[in-house]
Amino acid sequence: MNQFLKISILSVLFLFISSIGTAFALEEKQSEVECERKKDFRNKEFNERIMNDIFTSFGHKYEEIIDQSMYINRIDLMKYTVLAANKDIHLESLKDHLSGESTGEKRIYFFHGDPTTAYIFYKDLEHKNTVVHLKKEETEWTVIDQHVKKGKKIQLVREKCQDDYFMKRMFNNLYPE
């Protein structure tokens, strides 16, 4: 009987310890999901602040532009390429115009539903605001003109959960199990 009692206590203890580990794992997974949600929200807000600065530097009110336009970014172009199921020369041409480095995302705006005229707005790495006017030709999009104005430096504030993740990762690399 004494042996049975010991085995029962050990079994209960084992189940308790394993459930604690599972609870910690679930909590950690939830915190990772929450951190990703915060980063997505932060990135969207960052890109909106950048676009607001760009439009303001060119003398436009960003809120009014949003109501009168449609924009796409590089990810949208990739999605359209997949949907088209083949290489479209105009989409490839737009991808080429969106290539290169920028602070935040580059966006292609179409105003008043005109599919033959587009404008690329972006902030370069030196915080200069740039607008590129494109015209749709028979085989590609060509640059009509380009304007550059001084812009504000807009900081991307990291989430605390990102810092925690990097510290944990560094610790795990220094002291592997």
C-alpha positions as CSV (number, residue, x, y, z in Angstrom):
1,M,0.0,0.0,0.0
2,N,2.8,2.3,0.9
3,Q,4.4,1.7,-2.6
4,F,1.0,2.6,-4.3
5,L,0.8,5.8,-2.3
6,K,4.3,6.8,-3.4
7,I,3.6,6.1,-7.1
8,S,0.3,8.0,-6.8
9,I,2.0,11.1,-5.3
10,L,4.8,11.0,-7.9
11,S,2.2,10.7,-10.7
12,V,0.2,13.7,-9.4
13,L,3.5,15.7,-8.9
14,F,4.6,14.8,-12.5
15,L,1.2,15.9,-13.9
16,F,1.3,19.1,-12.0
17,I,4.9,20.0,-13.2
18,S,4.1,19.1,-16.8
19,S,0.9,21.3,-16.7
20,I,2.9,24.2,-15.3
21,G,5.3,23.8,-18.3
22,T,2.4,23.7,-20.7
23,A,0.9,26.8,-19.1
24,F,4.2,28.7,-19.4
25,A,4.5,27.6,-23.0
26,L,1.0,28.8,-23.8
27,E,1.6,32.1,-22.0
28,E,4.8,32.6,-24.0
29,K,3.1,31.8,-27.3
30,Q,0.3,34.3,-26.4
31,S,2.9,37.0,-25.6
32,E,4.6,36.3,-29.0
33,V,1.3,36.7,-30.8
34,E,0.6,39.9,-28.8
35,C,4.1,41.3,-29.7
36,E,3.5,40.6,-33.4
37,R,0.2,42.4,-33.2
38,K,1.9,45.4,-31.6
39,K,4.6,45.4,-34.2
40,D,2.1,45.3,-37.1
41,F,0.1,48.2,-35.5
42,R,3.4,50.1,-34.9
43,N,4.6,49.6,-38.5
44,K,1.2,50.7,-40.0
45,E,1.3,53.8,-37.8
46,F,4.9,54.5,-38.8
47,N,4.1,54.3,-42.5
48,E,1.1,56.6,-42.1
49,R,3.3,59.2,-40.3
50,I,5.8,59.0,-43.1
51,M,3.2,59.4,-45.8
52,N,1.7,62.3,-43.9
53,D,5.1,64.0,-43.7
54,I,5.7,63.4,-47.5
55,F,2.3,64.8,-48.6
56,T,2.6,67.8,-46.2
57,S,6.1,68.7,-47.6
58,F,4.5,68.9,-51.1
59,G,1.7,71.1,-49.8
60,H,-1.1,68.5,-49.6
61,K,-3.4,67.4,-46.8
62,Y,-2.9,63.6,-46.4
63,E,-6.4,63.0,-45.1
64,E,-7.9,64.6,-48.3
65,I,-5.6,62.6,-50.5
66,I,-6.7,59.3,-48.9
67,D,-10.3,60.0,-49.9
68,Q,-9.5,60.8,-53.5
69,S,-7.0,58.0,-54.2
70,M,-6.0,54.4,-54.1
71,Y,-2.5,53.1,-53.3
72,I,-0.6,49.9,-53.6
73,N,2.8,48.9,-52.2
74,R,5.3,46.2,-53.2
75,I,3.5,43.4,-51.3
76,D,0.3,44.3,-53.1
77,L,2.2,44.0,-56.5
78,M,3.5,40.6,-55.5
79,K,-0.1,39.5,-54.7
80,Y,-1.3,40.8,-58.1
81,T,1.5,38.9,-59.8
82,V,0.4,35.7,-58.2
83,L,-3.2,36.3,-59.1
84,A,-2.3,37.1,-62.7
85,A,-0.5,33.7,-62.8
86,N,2.0,35.0,-65.4
87,K,4.4,37.9,-65.8
88,D,2.7,41.1,-66.7
89,I,5.1,43.6,-68.2
90,H,3.3,46.5,-66.5
91,L,3.4,44.9,-63.0
92,E,7.1,44.1,-63.5
93,S,7.8,47.6,-64.5
94,L,6.1,49.0,-61.4
95,K,8.1,46.5,-59.3
96,D,11.3,47.9,-60.8
97,H,10.2,51.5,-59.9
98,L,9.5,50.4,-56.3
99,S,12.8,48.7,-55.9
100,G,15.5,50.4,-53.8
101,E,15.8,51.4,-50.2
102,S,13.5,53.8,-48.3
103,T,12.4,54.7,-44.8
104,G,9.1,53.0,-44.4
105,E,7.3,51.6,-47.5
106,K,7.1,53.0,-51.0
107,R,3.6,53.5,-52.2
108,I,2.1,54.0,-55.7
109,Y,-0.9,56.3,-55.7
110,F,-3.5,56.5,-58.4
111,F,-5.6,59.6,-58.2
112,H,-9.3,59.9,-59.3
113,G,-9.3,56.3,-60.7
114,D,-6.9,57.1,-63.5
115,P,-5.1,53.8,-64.3
116,T,-2.6,55.4,-66.7
117,T,-1.0,57.9,-64.3
118,A,0.7,57.0,-61.1
119,Y,2.8,58.6,-58.4
120,I,5.3,56.9,-56.2
121,F,5.8,58.5,-52.8
122,Y,8.6,57.6,-50.5
123,K,11.1,58.9,-47.9
124,D,14.7,58.1,-48.7
125,L,17.3,57.1,-46.1
126,E,18.5,60.7,-45.8
127,H,14.9,61.7,-44.8
128,K,14.2,63.4,-48.1
129,N,10.6,63.1,-49.4
130,T,10.3,62.1,-53.0
131,V,7.5,61.9,-55.5
132,V,8.0,60.2,-58.9
133,H,5.3,60.8,-61.6
134,L,4.8,57.8,-63.9
135,K,2.9,57.4,-67.1
136,K,1.7,54.0,-68.4
137,E,3.1,53.4,-71.9
138,E,2.4,50.4,-74.2
139,T,5.2,48.2,-72.7
140,E,6.1,49.8,-69.4
141,W,5.7,52.6,-66.9
142,T,8.0,55.6,-67.7
143,V,9.1,58.4,-65.4
144,I,7.6,61.8,-66.4
145,D,9.3,63.8,-63.6
146,Q,10.5,63.5,-60.1
147,H,10.5,66.0,-57.2
148,V,12.5,65.9,-53.9
149,K,11.9,68.0,-50.8
150,K,13.4,68.1,-47.4
151,G,11.5,65.9,-44.9
152,K,11.3,65.2,-41.2
153,K,13.2,62.4,-39.5
154,I,10.6,60.0,-38.2
155,Q,11.7,57.5,-35.6
156,L,10.6,53.9,-35.6
157,V,10.1,53.1,-31.9
158,R,10.7,49.5,-31.1
159,E,8.3,47.6,-28.9
160,K,9.5,46.5,-25.5
161,C,8.6,42.9,-26.4
162,Q,11.1,43.1,-29.3
163,D,13.9,44.1,-26.9
164,D,12.9,41.2,-24.6
165,Y,13.0,38.8,-27.5
166,F,16.4,39.9,-28.6
167,M,17.8,39.7,-25.0
168,K,16.3,36.2,-24.5
169,R,17.8,35.1,-27.9
170,M,21.2,36.6,-27.0
171,F,21.1,34.8,-23.6
172,N,20.1,31.5,-25.2
173,N,23.0,31.9,-27.7
174,L,25.5,32.6,-24.9
175,Y,24.3,29.9,-22.7
176,P,22.8,27.1,-24.8
177,E,21.1,24.2,-22.9
